[in-house]
Amino acid sequence: MHDPDIYGLKFSIAQVAVERRAGDDILRVLTIGAVGIEVLTTQWPAPWLVASPFMRGDPNAPLLVMRASITGIDATERMEYLRHLVACIGSTPNQ
């Protein structure tokens, strides 16, 4: 008997940060903490892998499991910029 192949993927990033620079001023606008994605699959789907005759037609044979996690999101902006942004959005004519 042939056991199905099992494929796993684990992807992680410690931190993602977005900064806005204006002259000598630097402001961290967005910080995303650790991001992780894990994927596990068995019986890779058909056009890429043909199922064995023993498992063909069994709806429980293929399996795909995905898990994603983010530890935290922090957003920061200066009040003057937010007021300017709201004023610009409010002054645009409706189309």
N, C-alpha and C positions, 0 to 999 in steps of 0.2 A: 504494500500500500504506500502511496506517495502522499506525504504531508505537504500542504500548500506552503509556498514561500511567504515569508512575512517581511514587510518593508516598514522601516521606522525612520522618522525625520525629527530631529530636535534642533530648534533654532532659538537663539536668545541674544538679546542686546541689553547691556547694563543700563544705559541711559541715552535718551535723545533730548537735545536742547535746541531751541530756536532763539537766536538773539537778534535784536534790532540795533543797528548802529547809526547814530546821527552825530557826525563830527567826532568829538572825543567822548561822547556819551554812549554807553553800552547798557542795554536793558535786556535781561533774559525774559522773553515774552512767554515762552512755553517750555515746560519741562515734563517729560514723560519718563517715569521710573523704569524699572526693569520690565522688558517685554519678552514673553516666551510663547512659543508655538510648538506643539508636539502633535505629530500625526503618526498613526499606526494603521496599516492596511494589510489584508490578506486577500488572496484570490483576486489579484489585480484584474480589473474589468477588461472585457473583450474589446476592442480592436488591438490592445497592446499585449494581451496574454490570453490564450484560449484555455478555458477551464478543462480540467481532466474529465474523462467520461464518467468517472465515479461521482464527481461533485456537480456535473452539469445538470441544470434544472433545479437545484436545491436553493431556495431563496435565502436560506440561512448561511450559505457558504461564504459569500463575500462579506467583508467587514471593513468599515472605514470609521476610525475614531479620530476626532480632532479636539484639541484643548488649547485655549489661548488664555494668557493672563497678562495683566498690566498692574504694576504695584501702585501707581499713583499718577495723577495728572495735576500739574500746577500751572495756572495762567496768571500773568501779571501784566498790567499796562498802566500808564500814567493817566490820571484823570483828565488832563488837558487834551490828550490825544483822543480819548473816548468821547469827550464833548464835541471836539472837532468832527469826529467820525459820525456821530449822531446828527450833527447839524448838516453835514454833507448829504447824508442819507435822506434826511427830512426835506431838504431843499431840491432834490431831484424831481423833475416833473414826471408824472405817471404817463406811461405810454399806452 
